[in-house]
Amino acid sequence: MVTAVVGVAGIIGDFGLSMAAIQRVDLNRRQASNLFWINVAIGGLLGLGVLLIGPLLVSFYHEPALAGICAVMAPTFLLSGISAQFRAETTRSLKFRWLSIVDVSAQAAGLVVAASIAFAGGGYWALVSMQVTLSVANLVLLTIASGWRPLLPQRTGGMKSLLTFGGSTVATQAVNYTSSNLDYVLIGRDWGSADLGVYTRAFQIFALPLDQLAAPLTRVALPILSRLSDSAQYIRYIRRSQLVLSYLLVGVLAGCASTAAPLLSVVLGPQWVGGAIYLQILAIGGTFQALGYVYYWIFLSKGKMAILFWCELSGRLLMVGMLIVLVPLSPVFAAISVSSGLFAIWLTVSILGLRRVDIPFMKITAPAIRPLTLYTTMYIVVQLARLGLESAHITDPLTTFITLALVCVAWVSLSLFFRPIKNDIATIVSTAKLVRKL
């Protein structure tokens, strides 16, 4: 309940300035230092805002515990503001291994602290402690990894363009976050914490591929594409990126949708199996989000985030309108609204946005045709296998999940006899080797 609301402060936290720093090829140390101090100021103000919003959340949700949670989480926004430029400098230096070490180590530290408190009976404070630990660990590790130290703030040129780019970026991210988390707020208000819990677990599994695959790939792709934005190689790199994202992201989403019920039962327990319908519906919209993720890279690398913002706005407004009208009828409509909005966003940016940056739509879309065909047919085959298991009265979740997962693997393995798909996989492997050398 808290994170759905105050999470938007995390999006606004660095005002898009870290992306502005990464995108700017010729950023100097004085500009970077000024960005650092601006981030610190914004983080401090947001932390104060989260502290003050606690009583309002108590009134909105009718849950007294939320005020204390807000008070403990408030300092994390200041910590995030301090660490933003250190992360940007680490990314600009192409220290991708360091970034991986930081992310894994911070998550591990958060997990150890949260699990310890949970086992000790701390309840929801385990989740709160994880957020605090993540913020502290990220700051410490990024400071070491970057090897960069800020100067005192001073007047220098070029700040206006950085702030303009950051403003466009944060506006896009804030609208995206607000529309994507309104479902949490409305389900929590209209249907209570139990239904919200089931929905959020399904949503988190749906979002896992984007968090664990697309977000790290952005750190690699953005500085490279920014340097190639005016090069003849740009389209070739974009097409290769679309190929990688389509096979990886859509593949994971298709696998989750194909095995939704047994997956949730095995991973979370049978009490969460009601989230299967949410996961399957969200996976449809997630497919279009995966196909459009490379659009985000295009507009970021070309410094055209304002165009992306206006192109996405219509889809976001559709999503918000559907959520407000339909969620009071059933929480299932939350998943339908989100997927409908994600499809509308992909369609609008494909038709209108790419024209504004002189990128041919079909050149970007063509690499996704084969993986989409592969995973659509895989889903159909898996559903036929599921019906076969039901007719044979095989209902054990673990047996069902293993069987359906093996069907997925077998179908993908058989596709490798098709030469174009085999060539696509070879391209993905060569791309992975290239990235590992950076």
QUIUR-V815615 format. One record per residue. N is the residue number from 1. BURIAL is # if it has 24 or more other ideal C-beta (glycine too) atoms within 12 Angstrom, else .. D_CENTER is the distance of its C-alpha to the mean C-alpha in whole Angstrom. Layout:
BEGIN
n:N burial:BURIAL d_center:D_CENTER
n:N burial:BURIAL d_center:D_CENTER
END
This chain:
BEGIN
n:1 burial:# d_center:19
n:2 burial:# d_center:19
n:3 burial:# d_center:15
n:4 burial:# d_center:14
n:5 burial:# d_center:17
n:6 burial:# d_center:17
n:7 burial:# d_center:13
n:8 burial:# d_center:13
n:9 burial:# d_center:16
n:10 burial:# d_center:13
n:11 burial:# d_center:12
n:12 burial:# d_center:15
n:13 burial:# d_center:16
n:14 burial:# d_center:17
n:15 burial:# d_center:17
n:16 burial:# d_center:15
n:17 burial:# d_center:18
n:18 burial:# d_center:16
n:19 burial:# d_center:15
n:20 burial:# d_center:19
n:21 burial:# d_center:20
n:22 burial:# d_center:18
n:23 burial:# d_center:19
n:24 burial:# d_center:23
n:25 burial:. d_center:25
n:26 burial:. d_center:28
n:27 burial:# d_center:27
n:28 burial:. d_center:29
n:29 burial:. d_center:30
n:30 burial:. d_center:31
n:31 burial:# d_center:28
n:32 burial:# d_center:26
n:33 burial:# d_center:28
n:34 burial:# d_center:28
n:35 burial:# d_center:24
n:36 burial:# d_center:24
n:37 burial:# d_center:26
n:38 burial:# d_center:25
n:39 burial:# d_center:21
n:40 burial:# d_center:24
n:41 burial:# d_center:25
n:42 burial:# d_center:22
n:43 burial:# d_center:21
n:44 burial:# d_center:24
n:45 burial:. d_center:25
n:46 burial:# d_center:21
n:47 burial:# d_center:22
n:48 burial:. d_center:26
n:49 burial:# d_center:24
n:50 burial:# d_center:22
n:51 burial:# d_center:26
n:52 burial:. d_center:27
n:53 burial:# d_center:25
n:54 burial:# d_center:26
n:55 burial:. d_center:29
n:56 burial:. d_center:27
n:57 burial:# d_center:25
n:58 burial:. d_center:28
n:59 burial:. d_center:30
n:60 burial:. d_center:27
n:61 burial:# d_center:26
n:62 burial:. d_center:29
n:63 burial:# d_center:28
n:64 burial:. d_center:30
n:65 burial:. d_center:28
n:66 burial:# d_center:25
n:67 burial:# d_center:27
n:68 burial:. d_center:27
n:69 burial:# d_center:24
n:70 burial:# d_center:23
n:71 burial:# d_center:26
n:72 burial:# d_center:24
n:73 burial:# d_center:21
n:74 burial:# d_center:22
n:75 burial:# d_center:23
n:76 burial:# d_center:19
n:77 burial:# d_center:19
n:78 burial:# d_center:22
n:79 burial:# d_center:21
n:80 burial:# d_center:17
n:81 burial:# d_center:19
n:82 burial:# d_center:22
n:83 burial:# d_center:19
n:84 burial:# d_center:17
n:85 burial:# d_center:20
n:86 burial:# d_center:21
n:87 burial:# d_center:17
n:88 burial:# d_center:18
n:89 burial:# d_center:21
n:90 burial:# d_center:20
n:91 burial:# d_center:18
n:92 burial:# d_center:21
n:93 burial:# d_center:23
n:94 burial:. d_center:21
n:95 burial:# d_center:21
n:96 burial:# d_center:18
n:97 burial:. d_center:20
n:98 burial:# d_center:20
n:99 burial:# d_center:17
n:100 burial:# d_center:16
n:101 burial:. d_center:19
n:102 burial:# d_center:18
n:103 burial:# d_center:14
n:104 burial:. d_center:16
n:105 burial:# d_center:19
n:106 burial:# d_center:18
n:107 burial:# d_center:16
n:108 burial:. d_center:19
n:109 burial:# d_center:21
n:110 burial:# d_center:19
n:111 burial:. d_center:19
n:112 burial:. d_center:23
n:113 burial:# d_center:24
n:114 burial:# d_center:22
n:115 burial:. d_center:24
n:116 burial:. d_center:27
n:117 burial:. d_center:27
n:118 burial:. d_center:26
n:119 burial:. d_center:29
n:120 burial:. d_center:31
n:121 burial:. d_center:30
n:122 burial:. d_center:28
n:123 burial:. d_center:26
n:124 burial:# d_center:23
n:125 burial:. d_center:24
n:126 burial:# d_center:23
n:127 burial:# d_center:19
n:128 burial:# d_center:20
n:129 burial:# d_center:22
n:130 burial:# d_center:18
n:131 burial:# d_center:17
n:132 burial:# d_center:20
n:133 burial:# d_center:20
n:134 burial:# d_center:17
n:135 burial:# d_center:18
n:136 burial:# d_center:21
n:137 burial:# d_center:20
n:138 burial:# d_center:18
n:139 burial:# d_center:21
n:140 burial:. d_center:23
n:141 burial:# d_center:22
n:142 burial:# d_center:20
n:143 burial:# d_center:24
n:144 burial:. d_center:26
n:145 burial:# d_center:23
n:146 burial:# d_center:23
n:147 burial:. d_center:27
n:148 burial:# d_center:27
n:149 burial:. d_center:29
n:150 burial:# d_center:29
n:151 burial:. d_center:32
n:152 burial:. d_center:33
n:153 burial:. d_center:32
n:154 burial:. d_center:35
n:155 burial:. d_center:35
n:156 burial:. d_center:34
n:157 burial:. d_center:33
n:158 burial:. d_center:30
n:159 burial:# d_center:28
n:160 burial:. d_center:28
n:161 burial:. d_center:26
n:162 burial:# d_center:24
n:163 burial:# d_center:23
n:164 burial:. d_center:23
n:165 burial:# d_center:20
n:166 burial:# d_center:19
n:167 burial:# d_center:20
n:168 burial:# d_center:18
n:169 burial:# d_center:15
n:170 burial:# d_center:15
n:171 burial:# d_center:16
n:172 burial:# d_center:14
n:173 burial:# d_center:11
n:174 burial:# d_center:13
n:175 burial:# d_center:14
n:176 burial:# d_center:11
n:177 burial:# d_center:10
n:178 burial:# d_center:13
n:179 burial:# d_center:14
n:180 burial:# d_center:11
n:181 burial:# d_center:12
n:182 burial:# d_center:16
n:183 burial:# d_center:16
n:184 burial:# d_center:16
n:185 burial:# d_center:18
n:186 burial:# d_center:21
n:187 burial:# d_center:21
n:188 burial:# d_center:22
n:189 burial:# d_center:24
n:190 burial:# d_center:26
n:191 burial:# d_center:25
n:192 burial:. d_center:25
n:193 burial:. d_center:23
n:194 burial:. d_center:24
n:195 burial:# d_center:23
n:196 burial:# d_center:20
n:197 burial:# d_center:19
n:198 burial:# d_center:20
n:199 burial:# d_center:17
n:200 burial:# d_center:14
n:201 burial:# d_center:15
n:202 burial:# d_center:15
n:203 burial:# d_center:11
n:204 burial:# d_center:10
n:205 burial:# d_center:11
n:206 burial:# d_center:10
n:207 burial:# d_center:6
n:208 burial:# d_center:8
n:209 burial:# d_center:8
n:210 burial:# d_center:5
n:211 burial:. d_center:4
n:212 burial:. d_center:8
n:213 burial:# d_center:9
n:214 burial:# d_center:7
n:215 burial:# d_center:6
n:216 burial:. d_center:10
n:217 burial:# d_center:11
n:218 burial:# d_center:10
n:219 burial:# d_center:13
n:220 burial:# d_center:15
n:221 burial:# d_center:15
n:222 burial:# d_center:15
n:223 burial:# d_center:19
n:224 burial:# d_center:20
n:225 burial:# d_center:20
n:226 burial:# d_center:21
n:227 burial:. d_center:24
n:228 burial:# d_center:24
n:229 burial:# d_center:24
n:230 burial:. d_center:27
n:231 burial:. d_center:28
n:232 burial:. d_center:29
n:233 burial:. d_center:27
n:234 burial:# d_center:24
n:235 burial:# d_center:24
n:236 burial:. d_center:24
n:237 burial:# d_center:21
n:238 burial:# d_center:19
n:239 burial:# d_center:21
n:240 burial:# d_center:20
n:241 burial:# d_center:17
n:242 burial:# d_center:16
n:243 burial:# d_center:19
n:244 burial:# d_center:16
n:245 burial:# d_center:13
n:246 burial:# d_center:15
n:247 burial:# d_center:17
n:248 burial:# d_center:14
n:249 burial:# d_center:11
n:250 burial:# d_center:14
n:251 burial:# d_center:16
n:252 burial:# d_center:14
n:253 burial:# d_center:13
n:254 burial:# d_center:17
n:255 burial:# d_center:18
n:256 burial:# d_center:16
n:257 burial:# d_center:18
n:258 burial:# d_center:21
n:259 burial:# d_center:22
n:260 burial:# d_center:20
n:261 burial:# d_center:23
n:262 burial:# d_center:24
n:263 burial:# d_center:21
n:264 burial:# d_center:20
n:265 burial:# d_center:24
n:266 burial:# d_center:24
n:267 burial:# d_center:21
n:268 burial:# d_center:21
n:269 burial:. d_center:25
n:270 burial:. d_center:27
n:271 burial:. d_center:26
n:272 burial:# d_center:23
n:273 burial:# d_center:23
n:274 burial:# d_center:23
n:275 burial:# d_center:20
n:276 burial:# d_center:20
n:277 burial:# d_center:21
n:278 burial:# d_center:18
n:279 burial:# d_center:16
n:280 burial:# d_center:18
n:281 burial:# d_center:18
n:282 burial:# d_center:14
n:283 burial:# d_center:14
n:284 burial:# d_center:16
n:285 burial:# d_center:14
n:286 burial:# d_center:11
n:287 burial:# d_center:13
n:288 burial:# d_center:14
n:289 burial:# d_center:10
n:290 burial:# d_center:10
n:291 burial:# d_center:13
n:292 burial:# d_center:13
n:293 burial:# d_center:10
n:294 burial:# d_center:13
n:295 burial:# d_center:14
n:296 burial:# d_center:12
n:297 burial:# d_center:13
n:298 burial:# d_center:17
n:299 burial:# d_center:17
n:300 burial:# d_center:15
n:301 burial:# d_center:18
n:302 burial:# d_center:21
n:303 burial:# d_center:20
n:304 burial:# d_center:20
n:305 burial:# d_center:17
n:306 burial:# d_center:20
n:307 burial:# d_center:20
n:308 burial:# d_center:17
n:309 burial:# d_center:17
n:310 burial:# d_center:20
n:311 burial:# d_center:19
n:312 burial:# d_center:16
n:313 burial:# d_center:18
n:314 burial:# d_center:20
n:315 burial:# d_center:18
n:316 burial:# d_center:16
n:317 burial:. d_center:20
n:318 burial:# d_center:20
n:319 burial:# d_center:17
n:320 burial:# d_center:19
n:321 burial:. d_center:22
n:322 burial:# d_center:22
n:323 burial:# d_center:20
n:324 burial:. d_center:23
n:325 burial:. d_center:26
n:326 burial:# d_center:25
n:327 burial:# d_center:23
n:328 burial:. d_center:26
n:329 burial:. d_center:28
n:330 burial:. d_center:25
n:331 burial:# d_center:22
n:332 burial:# d_center:22
n:333 burial:# d_center:21
n:334 burial:# d_center:18
n:335 burial:# d_center:16
n:336 burial:# d_center:19
n:337 burial:# d_center:18
n:338 burial:# d_center:14
n:339 burial:# d_center:15
n:340 burial:# d_center:18
n:341 burial:# d_center:16
n:342 burial:# d_center:13
n:343 burial:# d_center:16
n:344 burial:# d_center:18
n:345 burial:# d_center:16
n:346 burial:# d_center:16
n:347 burial:# d_center:19
n:348 burial:# d_center:20
n:349 burial:# d_center:18
n:350 burial:# d_center:20
n:351 burial:. d_center:23
n:352 burial:# d_center:23
n:353 burial:# d_center:21
n:354 burial:# d_center:22
n:355 burial:. d_center:25
n:356 burial:# d_center:25
n:357 burial:# d_center:24
n:358 burial:. d_center:26
n:359 burial:# d_center:24
n:360 burial:. d_center:26
n:361 burial:# d_center:23
n:362 burial:. d_center:25
n:363 burial:. d_center:25
n:364 burial:# d_center:21
n:365 burial:# d_center:21
n:366 burial:. d_center:24
n:367 burial:# d_center:22
n:368 burial:# d_center:20
n:369 burial:. d_center:23
n:370 burial:# d_center:24
n:371 burial:# d_center:21
n:372 burial:# d_center:21
n:373 burial:. d_center:24
n:374 burial:# d_center:24
n:375 burial:# d_center:21
n:376 burial:# d_center:23
n:377 burial:# d_center:26
n:378 burial:# d_center:25
n:379 burial:# d_center:24
n:380 burial:. d_center:27
n:381 burial:# d_center:29
n:382 burial:# d_center:27
n:383 burial:# d_center:28
n:384 burial:. d_center:31
n:385 burial:# d_center:31
n:386 burial:# d_center:30
n:387 burial:. d_center:33
n:388 burial:. d_center:35
n:389 burial:# d_center:34
n:390 burial:. d_center:35
n:391 burial:. d_center:38
n:392 burial:. d_center:39
n:393 burial:. d_center:38
n:394 burial:. d_center:36
n:395 burial:. d_center:33
n:396 burial:. d_center:33
n:397 burial:# d_center:29
n:398 burial:. d_center:29
n:399 burial:. d_center:31
n:400 burial:# d_center:29
n:401 burial:# d_center:26
n:402 burial:. d_center:27
n:403 burial:# d_center:29
n:404 burial:# d_center:27
n:405 burial:# d_center:25
n:406 burial:. d_center:28
n:407 burial:# d_center:28
n:408 burial:# d_center:25
n:409 burial:. d_center:25
n:410 burial:. d_center:29
n:411 burial:# d_center:28
n:412 burial:# d_center:25
n:413 burial:. d_center:28
n:414 burial:. d_center:31
n:415 burial:# d_center:29
n:416 burial:. d_center:29
n:417 burial:. d_center:33
n:418 burial:. d_center:32
n:419 burial:. d_center:32
n:420 burial:. d_center:30
n:421 burial:# d_center:27
n:422 burial:. d_center:29
n:423 burial:. d_center:28
n:424 burial:# d_center:25
n:425 burial:# d_center:24
n:426 burial:. d_center:26
n:427 burial:# d_center:25
n:428 burial:# d_center:21
n:429 burial:. d_center:23
n:430 burial:. d_center:25
n:431 burial:# d_center:22
n:432 burial:. d_center:20
n:433 burial:. d_center:24
n:434 burial:. d_center:24
n:435 burial:# d_center:20
n:436 burial:. d_center:22
n:437 burial:. d_center:25
n:438 burial:. d_center:23
END
